[in-house]
């Protein structure tokens, strides 16, 4: 098992993100895309982020691996999120969430050898992974699970 807080990642603006800054809070990682049927979930992700801002950090992770539904460059993704959904939560650089170039974050989220809890595979855009305030994987949720679902919010209340 490895420590999620040691994983390096950049924001959409290419600034380093220190996951260790979020120790003591839940983190919800969501692989996002601008041109997906699930894209309206951005609205509920923003609501979730605001409603639980003292306990939760929502991190959107753009990915173009499912139906090429996130083709844009960083500035296009940022503008889309702000203009269409008022997104204020953290958005990372665009990464691969599966396959040979899988980002280390998703290696941790999807591999029991790293996260100590369970293995999974990312099936589509807007799959969600919830990490505890202690940096442990709680569970993952397929795209059809809405951000405000009790499956997720029960951990935050």
PyMOL CGO cylinders between C-alpha atoms (Angstrom):
from pymol import cmd
from pymol.cgo import CYLINDER

trace = [
    CYLINDER, 0.00, 0.00, 0.00, 1.25, 3.49, -0.84, 0.3, 1, 1, 1, 1, 1, 1,
    CYLINDER, 1.25, 3.49, -0.84, 0.28, 6.89, 0.52, 0.3, 1, 1, 1, 1, 1, 1,
    CYLINDER, 0.28, 6.89, 0.52, -2.08, 8.88, -1.71, 0.3, 1, 1, 1, 1, 1, 1,
    CYLINDER, -2.08, 8.88, -1.71, -0.66, 12.10, -0.28, 0.3, 1, 1, 1, 1, 1, 1,
    CYLINDER, -0.66, 12.10, -0.28, 2.69, 11.43, -2.01, 0.3, 1, 1, 1, 1, 1, 1,
    CYLINDER, 2.69, 11.43, -2.01, 1.19, 11.39, -5.51, 0.3, 1, 1, 1, 1, 1, 1,
    CYLINDER, 1.19, 11.39, -5.51, 2.17, 14.33, -7.68, 0.3, 1, 1, 1, 1, 1, 1,
    CYLINDER, 2.17, 14.33, -7.68, -0.29, 16.05, -9.98, 0.3, 1, 1, 1, 1, 1, 1,
    CYLINDER, -0.29, 16.05, -9.98, -0.81, 19.44, -11.60, 0.3, 1, 1, 1, 1, 1, 1,
    CYLINDER, -0.81, 19.44, -11.60, -3.84, 21.69, -11.79, 0.3, 1, 1, 1, 1, 1, 1,
    CYLINDER, -3.84, 21.69, -11.79, -5.45, 22.63, -15.09, 0.3, 1, 1, 1, 1, 1, 1,
    CYLINDER, -5.45, 22.63, -15.09, -3.31, 25.80, -14.95, 0.3, 1, 1, 1, 1, 1, 1,
    CYLINDER, -3.31, 25.80, -14.95, -0.23, 23.54, -14.60, 0.3, 1, 1, 1, 1, 1, 1,
    CYLINDER, -0.23, 23.54, -14.60, 0.42, 24.44, -10.95, 0.3, 1, 1, 1, 1, 1, 1,
    CYLINDER, 0.42, 24.44, -10.95, 1.52, 21.61, -8.63, 0.3, 1, 1, 1, 1, 1, 1,
    CYLINDER, 1.52, 21.61, -8.63, -1.23, 20.15, -6.44, 0.3, 1, 1, 1, 1, 1, 1,
    CYLINDER, -1.23, 20.15, -6.44, -0.16, 18.85, -3.03, 0.3, 1, 1, 1, 1, 1, 1,
    CYLINDER, -0.16, 18.85, -3.03, -2.73, 16.21, -2.08, 0.3, 1, 1, 1, 1, 1, 1,
    CYLINDER, -2.73, 16.21, -2.08, -1.26, 16.35, 1.42, 0.3, 1, 1, 1, 1, 1, 1,
    CYLINDER, -1.26, 16.35, 1.42, -2.87, 19.82, 1.71, 0.3, 1, 1, 1, 1, 1, 1,
    CYLINDER, -2.87, 19.82, 1.71, -6.19, 17.97, 1.94, 0.3, 1, 1, 1, 1, 1, 1,
    CYLINDER, -6.19, 17.97, 1.94, -5.32, 15.71, 4.89, 0.3, 1, 1, 1, 1, 1, 1,
    CYLINDER, -5.32, 15.71, 4.89, -8.21, 15.74, 7.32, 0.3, 1, 1, 1, 1, 1, 1,
    CYLINDER, -8.21, 15.74, 7.32, -10.83, 16.15, 4.58, 0.3, 1, 1, 1, 1, 1, 1,
    CYLINDER, -10.83, 16.15, 4.58, -12.66, 13.74, 2.34, 0.3, 1, 1, 1, 1, 1, 1,
    CYLINDER, -12.66, 13.74, 2.34, -11.57, 13.90, -1.29, 0.3, 1, 1, 1, 1, 1, 1,
    CYLINDER, -11.57, 13.90, -1.29, -13.90, 13.00, -4.14, 0.3, 1, 1, 1, 1, 1, 1,
    CYLINDER, -13.90, 13.00, -4.14, -12.01, 12.37, -7.38, 0.3, 1, 1, 1, 1, 1, 1,
    CYLINDER, -12.01, 12.37, -7.38, -14.13, 12.41, -10.54, 0.3, 1, 1, 1, 1, 1, 1,
    CYLINDER, -14.13, 12.41, -10.54, -12.87, 11.84, -14.07, 0.3, 1, 1, 1, 1, 1, 1,
    CYLINDER, -12.87, 11.84, -14.07, -14.71, 14.53, -16.00, 0.3, 1, 1, 1, 1, 1, 1,
    CYLINDER, -14.71, 14.53, -16.00, -15.47, 15.34, -19.64, 0.3, 1, 1, 1, 1, 1, 1,
    CYLINDER, -15.47, 15.34, -19.64, -17.15, 18.31, -21.32, 0.3, 1, 1, 1, 1, 1, 1,
    CYLINDER, -17.15, 18.31, -21.32, -19.05, 16.42, -24.03, 0.3, 1, 1, 1, 1, 1, 1,
    CYLINDER, -19.05, 16.42, -24.03, -20.57, 13.51, -22.11, 0.3, 1, 1, 1, 1, 1, 1,
    CYLINDER, -20.57, 13.51, -22.11, -24.16, 12.64, -21.26, 0.3, 1, 1, 1, 1, 1, 1,
    CYLINDER, -24.16, 12.64, -21.26, -23.10, 12.82, -17.61, 0.3, 1, 1, 1, 1, 1, 1,
    CYLINDER, -23.10, 12.82, -17.61, -21.56, 16.31, -17.98, 0.3, 1, 1, 1, 1, 1, 1,
    CYLINDER, -21.56, 16.31, -17.98, -24.55, 17.96, -16.22, 0.3, 1, 1, 1, 1, 1, 1,
    CYLINDER, -24.55, 17.96, -16.22, -23.22, 16.27, -13.06, 0.3, 1, 1, 1, 1, 1, 1,
    CYLINDER, -23.22, 16.27, -13.06, -20.81, 19.23, -12.87, 0.3, 1, 1, 1, 1, 1, 1,
    CYLINDER, -20.81, 19.23, -12.87, -23.73, 21.19, -11.36, 0.3, 1, 1, 1, 1, 1, 1,
    CYLINDER, -23.73, 21.19, -11.36, -24.29, 18.65, -8.57, 0.3, 1, 1, 1, 1, 1, 1,
    CYLINDER, -24.29, 18.65, -8.57, -20.54, 18.29, -8.00, 0.3, 1, 1, 1, 1, 1, 1,
    CYLINDER, -20.54, 18.29, -8.00, -20.39, 22.06, -7.44, 0.3, 1, 1, 1, 1, 1, 1,
    CYLINDER, -20.39, 22.06, -7.44, -23.38, 21.85, -5.05, 0.3, 1, 1, 1, 1, 1, 1,
    CYLINDER, -23.38, 21.85, -5.05, -21.72, 18.98, -3.18, 0.3, 1, 1, 1, 1, 1, 1,
    CYLINDER, -21.72, 18.98, -3.18, -18.46, 20.92, -3.01, 0.3, 1, 1, 1, 1, 1, 1,
    CYLINDER, -18.46, 20.92, -3.01, -20.20, 24.00, -1.56, 0.3, 1, 1, 1, 1, 1, 1,
    CYLINDER, -20.20, 24.00, -1.56, -22.52, 22.10, 0.79, 0.3, 1, 1, 1, 1, 1, 1,
    CYLINDER, -22.52, 22.10, 0.79, -19.68, 20.12, 2.40, 0.3, 1, 1, 1, 1, 1, 1,
    CYLINDER, -19.68, 20.12, 2.40, -16.82, 22.60, 1.89, 0.3, 1, 1, 1, 1, 1, 1,
    CYLINDER, -16.82, 22.60, 1.89, -15.64, 22.19, 5.50, 0.3, 1, 1, 1, 1, 1, 1,
    CYLINDER, -15.64, 22.19, 5.50, -15.27, 18.41, 5.13, 0.3, 1, 1, 1, 1, 1, 1,
    CYLINDER, -15.27, 18.41, 5.13, -14.82, 17.68, 1.43, 0.3, 1, 1, 1, 1, 1, 1,
    CYLINDER, -14.82, 17.68, 1.43, -12.59, 18.57, -1.51, 0.3, 1, 1, 1, 1, 1, 1,
    CYLINDER, -12.59, 18.57, -1.51, -13.99, 17.73, -4.94, 0.3, 1, 1, 1, 1, 1, 1,
    CYLINDER, -13.99, 17.73, -4.94, -11.32, 17.27, -7.61, 0.3, 1, 1, 1, 1, 1, 1,
    CYLINDER, -11.32, 17.27, -7.61, -12.30, 16.97, -11.26, 0.3, 1, 1, 1, 1, 1, 1,
    CYLINDER, -12.30, 16.97, -11.26, -9.83, 15.06, -13.42, 0.3, 1, 1, 1, 1, 1, 1,
    CYLINDER, -9.83, 15.06, -13.42, -10.33, 15.68, -17.16, 0.3, 1, 1, 1, 1, 1, 1,
    CYLINDER, -10.33, 15.68, -17.16, -9.85, 12.60, -19.32, 0.3, 1, 1, 1, 1, 1, 1,
    CYLINDER, -9.85, 12.60, -19.32, -10.29, 12.04, -23.06, 0.3, 1, 1, 1, 1, 1, 1,
    CYLINDER, -10.29, 12.04, -23.06, -10.25, 8.23, -23.00, 0.3, 1, 1, 1, 1, 1, 1,
    CYLINDER, -10.25, 8.23, -23.00, -13.99, 7.58, -23.23, 0.3, 1, 1, 1, 1, 1, 1,
    CYLINDER, -13.99, 7.58, -23.23, -15.55, 8.48, -26.55, 0.3, 1, 1, 1, 1, 1, 1,
    CYLINDER, -15.55, 8.48, -26.55, -13.01, 11.33, -26.95, 0.3, 1, 1, 1, 1, 1, 1,
    CYLINDER, -13.01, 11.33, -26.95, -15.45, 13.47, -24.93, 0.3, 1, 1, 1, 1, 1, 1,
    CYLINDER, -15.45, 13.47, -24.93, -12.80, 15.81, -23.46, 0.3, 1, 1, 1, 1, 1, 1,
    CYLINDER, -12.80, 15.81, -23.46, -10.90, 16.96, -26.57, 0.3, 1, 1, 1, 1, 1, 1,
    CYLINDER, -10.90, 16.96, -26.57, -10.17, 20.52, -25.43, 0.3, 1, 1, 1, 1, 1, 1,
    CYLINDER, -10.17, 20.52, -25.43, -7.00, 22.18, -24.23, 0.3, 1, 1, 1, 1, 1, 1,
    CYLINDER, -7.00, 22.18, -24.23, -6.68, 23.37, -20.62, 0.3, 1, 1, 1, 1, 1, 1,
    CYLINDER, -6.68, 23.37, -20.62, -8.06, 26.87, -21.29, 0.3, 1, 1, 1, 1, 1, 1,
    CYLINDER, -8.06, 26.87, -21.29, -11.08, 25.47, -23.17, 0.3, 1, 1, 1, 1, 1, 1,
    CYLINDER, -11.08, 25.47, -23.17, -11.85, 23.01, -20.36, 0.3, 1, 1, 1, 1, 1, 1,
    CYLINDER, -11.85, 23.01, -20.36, -11.55, 25.74, -17.73, 0.3, 1, 1, 1, 1, 1, 1,
    CYLINDER, -11.55, 25.74, -17.73, -13.80, 28.13, -19.65, 0.3, 1, 1, 1, 1, 1, 1,
    CYLINDER, -13.80, 28.13, -19.65, -16.39, 25.42, -20.30, 0.3, 1, 1, 1, 1, 1, 1,
    CYLINDER, -16.39, 25.42, -20.30, -16.57, 24.48, -16.60, 0.3, 1, 1, 1, 1, 1, 1,
    CYLINDER, -16.57, 24.48, -16.60, -16.85, 28.08, -15.40, 0.3, 1, 1, 1, 1, 1, 1,
    CYLINDER, -16.85, 28.08, -15.40, -19.25, 29.38, -18.04, 0.3, 1, 1, 1, 1, 1, 1,
    CYLINDER, -19.25, 29.38, -18.04, -21.61, 26.42, -18.18, 0.3, 1, 1, 1, 1, 1, 1,
    CYLINDER, -21.61, 26.42, -18.18, -21.59, 25.13, -14.60, 0.3, 1, 1, 1, 1, 1, 1,
    CYLINDER, -21.59, 25.13, -14.60, -19.99, 27.77, -12.37, 0.3, 1, 1, 1, 1, 1, 1,
    CYLINDER, -19.99, 27.77, -12.37, -17.38, 25.26, -11.27, 0.3, 1, 1, 1, 1, 1, 1,
    CYLINDER, -17.38, 25.26, -11.27, -15.18, 26.55, -8.47, 0.3, 1, 1, 1, 1, 1, 1,
    CYLINDER, -15.18, 26.55, -8.47, -13.72, 23.23, -7.30, 0.3, 1, 1, 1, 1, 1, 1,
    CYLINDER, -13.72, 23.23, -7.30, -10.26, 22.08, -8.31, 0.3, 1, 1, 1, 1, 1, 1,
    CYLINDER, -10.26, 22.08, -8.31, -9.74, 20.74, -11.84, 0.3, 1, 1, 1, 1, 1, 1,
    CYLINDER, -9.74, 20.74, -11.84, -6.50, 18.93, -12.62, 0.3, 1, 1, 1, 1, 1, 1,
    CYLINDER, -6.50, 18.93, -12.62, -4.47, 18.57, -15.78, 0.3, 1, 1, 1, 1, 1, 1,
    CYLINDER, -4.47, 18.57, -15.78, -5.91, 16.18, -18.38, 0.3, 1, 1, 1, 1, 1, 1,
    CYLINDER, -5.91, 16.18, -18.38, -4.68, 12.62, -17.70, 0.3, 1, 1, 1, 1, 1, 1,
    CYLINDER, -4.68, 12.62, -17.70, -5.21, 8.98, -18.65, 0.3, 1, 1, 1, 1, 1, 1,
    CYLINDER, -5.21, 8.98, -18.65, -7.23, 7.11, -16.02, 0.3, 1, 1, 1, 1, 1, 1,
    CYLINDER, -7.23, 7.11, -16.02, -6.56, 3.67, -17.52, 0.3, 1, 1, 1, 1, 1, 1,
    CYLINDER, -6.56, 3.67, -17.52, -4.12, 1.88, -19.76, 0.3, 1, 1, 1, 1, 1, 1,
    CYLINDER, -4.12, 1.88, -19.76, -0.38, 2.03, -20.26, 0.3, 1, 1, 1, 1, 1, 1,
    CYLINDER, -0.38, 2.03, -20.26, -0.14, 5.78, -19.54, 0.3, 1, 1, 1, 1, 1, 1,
    CYLINDER, -0.14, 5.78, -19.54, -2.43, 5.66, -16.48, 0.3, 1, 1, 1, 1, 1, 1,
    CYLINDER, -2.43, 5.66, -16.48, -1.69, 8.54, -14.11, 0.3, 1, 1, 1, 1, 1, 1,
    CYLINDER, -1.69, 8.54, -14.11, -0.25, 7.43, -10.73, 0.3, 1, 1, 1, 1, 1, 1,
    CYLINDER, -0.25, 7.43, -10.73, -3.35, 8.83, -8.98, 0.3, 1, 1, 1, 1, 1, 1,
    CYLINDER, -3.35, 8.83, -8.98, -5.56, 6.42, -10.88, 0.3, 1, 1, 1, 1, 1, 1,
    CYLINDER, -5.56, 6.42, -10.88, -3.08, 3.59, -10.37, 0.3, 1, 1, 1, 1, 1, 1,
    CYLINDER, -3.08, 3.59, -10.37, -3.61, 4.19, -6.64, 0.3, 1, 1, 1, 1, 1, 1,
    CYLINDER, -3.61, 4.19, -6.64, -7.39, 4.58, -6.88, 0.3, 1, 1, 1, 1, 1, 1,
    CYLINDER, -7.39, 4.58, -6.88, -7.89, 1.43, -8.98, 0.3, 1, 1, 1, 1, 1, 1,
    CYLINDER, -7.89, 1.43, -8.98, -5.30, -1.00, -7.55, 0.3, 1, 1, 1, 1, 1, 1,
    CYLINDER, -5.30, -1.00, -7.55, -5.74, -2.78, -4.22, 0.3, 1, 1, 1, 1, 1, 1,
    CYLINDER, -5.74, -2.78, -4.22, -1.96, -3.26, -3.99, 0.3, 1, 1, 1, 1, 1, 1,
    CYLINDER, -1.96, -3.26, -3.99, -1.66, 0.54, -3.72, 0.3, 1, 1, 1, 1, 1, 1,
    CYLINDER, -1.66, 0.54, -3.72, -4.88, 1.60, -1.95, 0.3, 1, 1, 1, 1, 1, 1,
    CYLINDER, -4.88, 1.60, -1.95, -5.17, -1.41, 0.38, 0.3, 1, 1, 1, 1, 1, 1,
    CYLINDER, -5.17, -1.41, 0.38, -8.94, -1.70, -0.10, 0.3, 1, 1, 1, 1, 1, 1,
    CYLINDER, -8.94, -1.70, -0.10, -10.07, -2.84, -3.56, 0.3, 1, 1, 1, 1, 1, 1,
    CYLINDER, -10.07, -2.84, -3.56, -9.27, -2.95, -7.23, 0.3, 1, 1, 1, 1, 1, 1,
    CYLINDER, -9.27, -2.95, -7.23, -11.53, -1.47, -9.89, 0.3, 1, 1, 1, 1, 1, 1,
    CYLINDER, -11.53, -1.47, -9.89, -11.43, -0.20, -13.43, 0.3, 1, 1, 1, 1, 1, 1,
    CYLINDER, -11.43, -0.20, -13.43, -12.69, 3.13, -14.67, 0.3, 1, 1, 1, 1, 1, 1,
    CYLINDER, -12.69, 3.13, -14.67, -15.63, 2.31, -16.93, 0.3, 1, 1, 1, 1, 1, 1,
    CYLINDER, -15.63, 2.31, -16.93, -16.67, 5.78, -18.18, 0.3, 1, 1, 1, 1, 1, 1,
    CYLINDER, -16.67, 5.78, -18.18, -16.58, 9.52, -17.54, 0.3, 1, 1, 1, 1, 1, 1,
    CYLINDER, -16.58, 9.52, -17.54, -17.79, 10.76, -14.14, 0.3, 1, 1, 1, 1, 1, 1,
    CYLINDER, -17.79, 10.76, -14.14, -16.80, 7.66, -12.18, 0.3, 1, 1, 1, 1, 1, 1,
    CYLINDER, -16.80, 7.66, -12.18, -16.19, 8.79, -8.62, 0.3, 1, 1, 1, 1, 1, 1,
    CYLINDER, -16.19, 8.79, -8.62, -13.67, 7.72, -5.96, 0.3, 1, 1, 1, 1, 1, 1,
    CYLINDER, -13.67, 7.72, -5.96, -14.11, 8.81, -2.34, 0.3, 1, 1, 1, 1, 1, 1,
    CYLINDER, -14.11, 8.81, -2.34, -11.06, 8.98, -0.07, 0.3, 1, 1, 1, 1, 1, 1,
    CYLINDER, -11.06, 8.98, -0.07, -11.30, 9.37, 3.71, 0.3, 1, 1, 1, 1, 1, 1,
    CYLINDER, -11.30, 9.37, 3.71, -9.80, 12.23, 5.74, 0.3, 1, 1, 1, 1, 1, 1,
    CYLINDER, -9.80, 12.23, 5.74, -7.03, 9.75, 6.67, 0.3, 1, 1, 1, 1, 1, 1,
    CYLINDER, -7.03, 9.75, 6.67, -6.16, 9.10, 3.01, 0.3, 1, 1, 1, 1, 1, 1,
    CYLINDER, -6.16, 9.10, 3.01, -7.85, 5.70, 2.73, 0.3, 1, 1, 1, 1, 1, 1,
    CYLINDER, -7.85, 5.70, 2.73, -10.06, 4.66, -0.18, 0.3, 1, 1, 1, 1, 1, 1,
    CYLINDER, -10.06, 4.66, -0.18, -13.67, 4.44, 1.00, 0.3, 1, 1, 1, 1, 1, 1,
    CYLINDER, -13.67, 4.44, 1.00, -15.33, 3.30, -2.23, 0.3, 1, 1, 1, 1, 1, 1,
    CYLINDER, -15.33, 3.30, -2.23, -15.94, 4.09, -5.87, 0.3, 1, 1, 1, 1, 1, 1,
    CYLINDER, -15.94, 4.09, -5.87, -19.17, 4.86, -7.67, 0.3, 1, 1, 1, 1, 1, 1,
    CYLINDER, -19.17, 4.86, -7.67, -20.05, 4.38, -11.32, 0.3, 1, 1, 1, 1, 1, 1,
    CYLINDER, -20.05, 4.38, -11.32, -21.13, 7.30, -13.52, 0.3, 1, 1, 1, 1, 1, 1,
    CYLINDER, -21.13, 7.30, -13.52, -24.83, 6.69, -12.91, 0.3, 1, 1, 1, 1, 1, 1,
    CYLINDER, -24.83, 6.69, -12.91, -24.38, 7.47, -9.18, 0.3, 1, 1, 1, 1, 1, 1,
    CYLINDER, -24.38, 7.47, -9.18, -25.29, 11.12, -8.83, 0.3, 1, 1, 1, 1, 1, 1,
    CYLINDER, -25.29, 11.12, -8.83, -22.92, 13.32, -6.82, 0.3, 1, 1, 1, 1, 1, 1,
    CYLINDER, -22.92, 13.32, -6.82, -25.63, 14.11, -4.24, 0.3, 1, 1, 1, 1, 1, 1,
    CYLINDER, -25.63, 14.11, -4.24, -26.56, 10.43, -3.83, 0.3, 1, 1, 1, 1, 1, 1,
    CYLINDER, -26.56, 10.43, -3.83, -26.83, 9.17, -0.25, 0.3, 1, 1, 1, 1, 1, 1,
    CYLINDER, -26.83, 9.17, -0.25, -24.23, 6.54, -1.23, 0.3, 1, 1, 1, 1, 1, 1,
    CYLINDER, -24.23, 6.54, -1.23, -21.73, 9.42, -1.17, 0.3, 1, 1, 1, 1, 1, 1,
    CYLINDER, -21.73, 9.42, -1.17, -23.25, 11.95, 1.23, 0.3, 1, 1, 1, 1, 1, 1,
    CYLINDER, -23.25, 11.95, 1.23, -23.78, 9.42, 4.04, 0.3, 1, 1, 1, 1, 1, 1,
    CYLINDER, -23.78, 9.42, 4.04, -20.01, 9.50, 4.58, 0.3, 1, 1, 1, 1, 1, 1,
    CYLINDER, -20.01, 9.50, 4.58, -19.99, 13.29, 4.83, 0.3, 1, 1, 1, 1, 1, 1,
    CYLINDER, -19.99, 13.29, 4.83, -22.81, 13.83, 7.33, 0.3, 1, 1, 1, 1, 1, 1,
]
cmd.load_cgo(trace, "trace")
